Amino acid sequence: MAYNKEPDRLGPLKDALKASGTPGGAWLLCGPESYLSEYYRSLMRKKVIPDPDMGFFDHIRLNGSEKSTDGEESSLALRLSTAMEGLPVMNEGKLIEIDEPAFPDMKAAELKDFCAVLETLPDYPYVTVLILCAEEEFPTDYNAQTRGTAWKALEKAGMHIIPFPMQTKAKLAPWCAKHFASEGIRAAQDVIDAMIDRVGFSMTALSGEMQKLCAYLHANDRNTASRDDIALVCCATDTAGDFAISNAVRERDIGALTRVYTILKNEKTEAMSLFFQISAAITELWR
């Protein structure tokens, strides 16, 4: 079976942010790593509306569950189409942000109408449509063969869909090092590894704990972080970690296995996947 390599989805967004003029088009930022979604949304806002005080007319916010003045629900497609009309007033472009679009819950006709409006965006080069969805609002399926109807329809209509997965330790470590360096704090690789192991892989959580640790060190006239500081200052996040199931089985620790199973179920891991992991570890022990 041929392997279908995923396109570089982030590249077009980076290019649009670097290029002169208004980015234009429609952009959907999604995935479990909300820190990156928020980061790129802030960059897009600065790009289209450089001065927030001058964005009163050109920064439009829509909500998927919004109701009209008479209390009746109005079509999101119709409201988007209306917002696109009219030239920018105070800026070179116009930014339309949509909150709670509820794509997975849209009826087929509603999704079709919304996509039809997106297809007219090339006629409005000054308009940039920006949507940020949490993982539960727009489930991210990295298998191109099994993506949902909404994903496929939106992408066909010209939407740039950019999912941000949870980052690996290899990517998080240099990011943490840069954060510490910007605060004038030295942190060795083993210290950074200890922080990620304790706090977890969420960039939002890591950012908050690094700020707290830097403040603690500055208050004590220190510029070097240690593993003891991590244990003292940083809050532990309840995550399963790599090989947690197999480790619990090998150690015959029923309590740990129950805890890991609960964490992974809360993270919406498929029950059959957990069953196979446990079975494989038990089979290995038996052999």
Secondary structure, 3 states (H helix, E strand, C coil): CCCCCCCCCHHHHHHHHHCCCCCCEEEEEECCCHHHHHHHHHHHHHHHCCCHHHCCCCEEEEECCCECCCCCECCHHHHHHHHHCCCCCCCCCEEEEEECCCHHHCCHHHHHHHHHHHCCHHHCCCEEEEEECCCCCCCCCCCCCCCCHHHHHHHHCCEEEEECCCCCHHHHHHHHHHHHHHCCCECCHHHHHHHHHHHCCCHHHHHHHHHHHHHHHHHCCCCECCHHHHHHHCCCCCCCCCCHHHHHHHCCCHHHHHHHHHHHHHCCCCHHHHHHHHHHHHHHHHC
